Amino acid sequence: MKFIATYAYSKGTGADMVQKIIDLRSDTVTQPTPAMREAMMAAPLGDDVFADDPSVNALQENIAAMLGFEAALFMPTGTQSNLCALMAHCERGDEYIVAQSAHTYRYEGGGAAVLGSIQPQPLAQGASGQMALADIAAAIKPDDCHFARTRLLCLENTWNGFPMPMDYLEQATTLARERGLATHLDGARLFNAAVANQTQGETVHFAARRIADNFDSVSVCFSKGLGAPIGSALCGAKSLIARALRVRKMAGGGMRQSGLLAAAATHALEHHIERLAHDHALAQRLADGLRAIDGLSVRSAQTNIVFVDVADNLGPELLAHLKQHGVLATGLIGLRFVTHLDVDAQGIDWAVAVVREFFQSR
């Protein structure tokens, strides 16, 4: 059968035929749903810098209660949310322990060091992102003027699509508390981790709360799997959030009538958490399809991210081929495909077909 080089939906014929892009670069690329747009337009607004935007206040109260914290602070980005957390927990000259490839160390522009004068202590991690408990213990500095003061343990969940096991979270954070450290979770995809870690009869909300219970602060993103256009929240004790608010102001994160964005996040919390299981199923469908293709080594995660190693250094050529046929992916760490609410099973099957054709035509 001749390979068909377009995947399209039709609004008519001829000039009305429009190619549909299958964008698997990230779950940040989603468009607000019609219902989310309606919620945004109907949101009551105030001035959040004066703390009187009712939609922002409602979101902050909602996410704090959902995850079991006293307070929360709405942020424009997850990077800013993590930065505010690190600077609220640590003072100049303090240190945080973090995994070598963690987002807060590797992918956030060195903000903690540049803006907070906080020293990172990166540690090696295993294939699923975990730092060895013995390495964490050994990295904690003694109380001595020769050393930076170790103040914080920072973990990430999920990591490259892998949900951290609950027993590891409990053991690592218990170790930190016993040694006098605070704990922060970069939970950009916290609810993906909760879906993956659900036990029988447990709600996703309860699973998320079980994860959050281990930490002094949690950053959660609304613009990844939950499909909001913008926004993250930092959750913690009232005193911590008060310090984070000051940092947010310095970092330019005070947004005025930001209730428009908070309403989108609230809609996502109410309507898009349970459906994350569908994204995970699509990722598994993609992984299964790619495994059947010679020349690929699939590192399937347990949530909505699939990594693929391509033989013979053909990754860049495959990325270009995918793009030519309406499929977008990224290639920083092997090839990465991320499923989300704007992708369906037909699109996943098309992506697999394009990859298969690439290797068959060589």
Buried (B, 14 or more C-beta within 10 A) or exposed (E): EEEEEEBEEEEEEEEEEEEBBBBBBBBBBBEBBEEBBEBBEEBEBBBBBEEEBBBBBBBBEBBBEBBBBEBBBBBBBBBBBBBBBBBBBBEEEBBBBBBEBBBBBBEBEEBBEEBBEBBBBBBEBEEBBBBEEEBBEEBBBEEEEEEBBBBBBBBBBBBBBBBBEBEBBBBBBEBBBEEEBBBBBBBBBBBBBBBBBBEEEEEBBEBBBBBBBBBBBBBBBBBBBBBBBBBBBBBBBEEBBEBBBEBBEEBEBBBEBBBBBBBBBBBBBEBBBEEBBBBBBBBBBBBBBBEEBEBBEBBBBBBBBBBBEBEEEBBEEBBEBBEEBBBBBBBEEBBBBBBBBBBEEEBBBBBBBBBBBBBEEE
